[in-house]
Amino acid sequence: MPLADIQTRIAKAEAAANRAPGSVNLIAVSKVQPDERVRAVLSEGHRLFGENRVQEAAGKWPAFRDAFEGVKVHLIGPLQTNKTRQAFELFEAIHSVDRPKLAKTIARIAQEEGRCPDLFIQINTGEEPQKAGVLPTDADAFIKDCLAMDLPVQGLMCIPPVDEEPSLHFALLARIAARNGLTGLSMGMSDDFETAIALGATHIRVGSAIFGERVTGA
């Protein structure tokens, strides 16, 4: 099965990088996948999944959580501020904190709720104008501001440009995290997760290599 193949490749990459076995969390990216594919991966015992949209997660995961114990879902796509409270109900972690307004909204709701999902700050390592994320030059100040709001920042996330060598972006993300005392690195996808593991990834986001190609172009 594809899931077992990915798990084997992760274990080999961990060993090659002298990483502890099991130190890399595999996020199975289930966005726009048919329910039967998601259920098959759940039935194999996998419990950590990633979604891009609050609305899609809301329509999918409550029923799966009822049917399978121990499910955790991470938001890996952009979060609109008006969906923040709903995101608190749906996700154990948010990987896309990317602007002051969102950070302040999360901090306010966390105060009201008395809890908060784990957070990753998205860094736009390629400085792409069409892509979300904090610019590398602004990263230190933004991380400091988030920590000052008592936000549970676990680490950083990036999505390298499709036409550039991903290792350069993974290394940059790791440097920013290290100098800010953060240990979480959400980086690496189906085509490059072994490189990400070699450079310190703690969370990799793998979709098509587990589920097959997405059914729609969404």
C-alpha positions as CSV (number, residue, x, y, z in Angstrom):
1,M,0.0,0.0,0.0
2,P,1.2,3.6,-0.7
3,L,1.0,4.5,3.0
4,A,3.3,1.7,4.0
5,D,5.7,2.7,1.2
6,I,5.8,6.3,2.5
7,Q,6.4,5.2,6.1
8,T,9.3,3.0,4.9
9,R,10.8,5.9,3.0
10,I,10.4,8.2,6.1
11,A,12.2,5.6,8.3
12,K,15.1,5.3,5.8
13,A,15.4,9.1,5.6
14,E,15.4,9.4,9.4
15,A,18.1,6.8,9.6
16,A,20.2,8.4,6.9
17,A,20.0,11.8,8.6
18,N,20.8,10.3,12.1
19,R,17.3,11.3,13.2
20,A,15.5,9.4,15.9
21,P,13.0,6.8,14.6
22,G,9.5,8.4,14.6
23,S,10.8,11.9,14.9
24,V,9.0,13.0,11.7
25,N,5.2,13.4,11.8
26,L,3.5,12.3,8.5
27,I,0.6,14.6,7.7
28,A,-1.6,12.8,5.2
29,V,-3.0,15.6,3.1
30,S,-6.6,14.6,2.5
31,K,-7.9,17.8,0.8
32,V,-10.4,17.1,-2.0
33,Q,-9.9,13.4,-1.6
34,P,-13.0,11.1,-1.8
35,D,-14.2,9.9,1.6
36,E,-13.5,6.3,0.7
37,R,-9.8,7.0,0.1
38,V,-9.6,8.8,3.5
39,R,-11.4,6.0,5.2
40,A,-9.0,3.5,3.7
41,V,-6.0,5.3,5.1
42,L,-7.7,5.6,8.5
43,S,-8.4,1.9,8.4
44,E,-4.7,1.3,8.0
45,G,-4.2,3.0,11.3
46,H,-3.0,6.5,10.3
47,R,-4.4,9.3,12.4
48,L,-2.8,12.6,11.4
49,F,-4.3,14.4,8.4
50,G,-4.0,17.8,6.7
51,E,-6.8,20.0,5.2
52,N,-6.5,23.2,3.3
53,R,-10.0,24.7,3.9
54,V,-12.0,25.1,7.1
55,Q,-15.3,24.4,5.2
56,E,-14.2,21.2,3.7
57,A,-12.8,19.9,7.0
58,A,-16.1,20.8,8.8
59,G,-18.0,18.6,6.3
60,K,-15.6,15.7,6.5
61,W,-13.9,15.2,9.9
62,P,-16.6,15.2,12.6
63,A,-18.0,11.9,11.3
64,F,-14.6,10.4,10.9
65,R,-13.7,11.4,14.4
66,D,-16.8,9.6,15.6
67,A,-15.8,6.5,13.7
68,F,-12.0,6.4,14.5
69,E,-10.3,7.2,17.8
70,G,-7.3,9.4,18.0
71,V,-7.8,11.4,14.8
72,K,-5.8,14.7,14.6
73,V,-6.3,17.2,11.8
74,H,-4.0,20.1,10.9
75,L,-4.9,23.1,8.9
76,I,-2.2,23.6,6.3
77,G,-4.0,26.1,4.0
78,P,-4.7,29.8,4.5
79,L,-7.0,30.8,7.3
80,Q,-9.4,33.7,7.0
81,T,-9.8,35.6,10.3
82,N,-13.6,35.2,10.3
83,K,-13.1,31.4,10.2
84,T,-10.7,31.4,13.2
85,R,-13.1,30.3,15.9
86,Q,-14.4,27.5,13.7
87,A,-10.8,26.4,13.1
88,F,-10.3,26.1,16.9
89,E,-13.1,23.5,16.9
90,L,-11.7,21.5,14.0
91,F,-7.9,21.5,14.1
92,E,-5.3,20.4,16.6
93,A,-2.7,22.6,14.8
94,I,-2.7,25.5,12.3
95,H,0.3,25.7,10.0
96,S,-0.5,29.0,8.2
97,V,-0.2,31.9,10.7
98,D,1.0,34.5,8.2
99,R,0.0,38.0,9.3
100,P,-0.5,40.2,12.4
101,K,-4.3,40.5,12.1
102,L,-4.6,36.7,12.1
103,A,-2.2,36.3,15.0
104,K,-4.1,38.9,17.1
105,T,-7.4,37.2,16.3
106,I,-6.1,33.8,17.4
107,A,-4.7,35.4,20.6
108,R,-8.1,36.9,21.4
109,I,-10.0,33.7,20.8
110,A,-7.5,31.7,22.7
111,Q,-8.0,34.0,25.7
112,E,-11.8,33.6,25.4
113,E,-11.6,29.8,24.9
114,G,-8.8,29.1,27.4
115,R,-7.1,26.9,24.8
116,C,-5.4,27.2,21.4
117,P,-4.3,24.8,18.7
118,D,-0.6,24.4,18.1
119,L,0.7,27.1,15.7
120,F,3.2,27.2,12.9
121,I,4.2,30.5,11.3
122,Q,4.2,30.4,7.5
123,I,7.4,31.9,6.0
124,N,7.3,32.9,2.3
125,T,10.9,31.7,1.8
126,G,10.7,32.4,-2.0
127,E,9.3,35.9,-1.5
128,E,6.6,35.1,-4.0
129,P,4.1,37.9,-4.3
130,Q,1.2,35.5,-5.0
131,K,2.0,33.3,-2.0
132,A,1.0,33.8,1.6
133,G,3.6,34.0,4.4
134,V,5.8,36.3,6.3
135,L,8.9,37.5,4.4
136,P,12.2,36.1,5.7
137,T,13.3,39.7,6.6
138,D,10.2,40.1,8.8
139,A,10.2,36.7,10.3
140,D,12.2,37.4,13.5
141,A,10.0,40.4,14.5
142,F,6.8,38.5,13.7
143,I,7.8,35.5,15.7
144,K,8.7,37.7,18.6
145,D,5.3,39.4,18.4
146,C,3.5,36.1,18.4
147,L,5.4,34.8,21.4
148,A,4.7,38.0,23.2
149,M,1.0,37.3,22.8
150,D,1.5,33.9,24.5
151,L,0.7,32.1,21.3
152,P,1.8,28.4,21.3
153,V,4.1,28.7,18.4
154,Q,5.6,25.3,17.7
155,G,7.6,26.1,14.6
156,L,7.6,27.4,11.1
157,M,6.2,26.2,7.8
158,C,7.1,26.9,4.1
159,I,6.1,26.0,0.6
160,P,9.1,26.4,-1.7
161,P,8.7,27.8,-5.2
162,V,7.9,25.0,-7.7
163,D,10.8,25.9,-9.9
164,E,13.6,26.3,-7.3
165,E,15.7,23.8,-5.4
166,P,13.7,23.0,-2.3
167,S,16.7,22.3,-0.1
168,L,17.7,26.0,-0.2
169,H,14.3,26.9,1.2
170,F,14.3,24.2,3.8
171,A,17.7,25.2,5.0
172,L,16.6,28.9,5.3
173,L,13.5,27.9,7.3
174,A,15.6,25.8,9.6
175,R,18.0,28.7,10.2
176,I,15.2,31.1,11.0
177,A,13.6,28.6,13.4
178,A,16.9,27.8,15.2
179,R,17.8,31.5,15.9
180,N,14.3,32.0,17.3
181,G,14.4,28.9,19.5
182,L,11.7,27.0,17.6
183,T,12.0,23.3,17.0
184,G,9.1,22.5,14.7
185,L,9.6,22.5,10.9
186,S,6.6,21.9,8.7
187,M,8.2,21.4,5.3
188,G,8.4,18.8,2.5
189,M,5.7,17.3,0.3
190,S,5.3,14.2,-1.9
191,D,8.2,15.0,-4.2
192,D,10.8,16.3,-1.7
193,F,10.1,15.0,1.8
194,E,13.3,13.0,2.1
195,T,15.3,16.2,1.4
196,A,13.2,18.0,4.0
197,I,13.8,15.2,6.6
198,A,17.6,15.5,5.9
199,L,17.3,19.2,6.7
200,G,15.3,18.8,10.0
201,A,11.6,18.6,9.1
202,T,9.4,17.5,12.0
203,H,6.2,17.5,9.9
204,I,5.9,16.5,6.3
205,R,2.8,17.0,4.2
206,V,2.2,14.2,1.8
207,G,-1.0,13.9,-0.3
208,S,-0.8,12.4,-3.8
209,A,1.8,9.8,-2.9
210,I,-0.6,8.4,-0.3
211,F,-4.0,8.9,-1.8
212,G,-3.3,9.1,-5.5
213,E,-4.0,12.2,-7.7
214,R,-6.6,14.5,-6.4
215,V,-10.0,14.1,-8.0
216,T,-10.6,17.8,-8.8
217,G,-8.3,20.7,-9.6
218,A,-9.3,22.5,-6.4
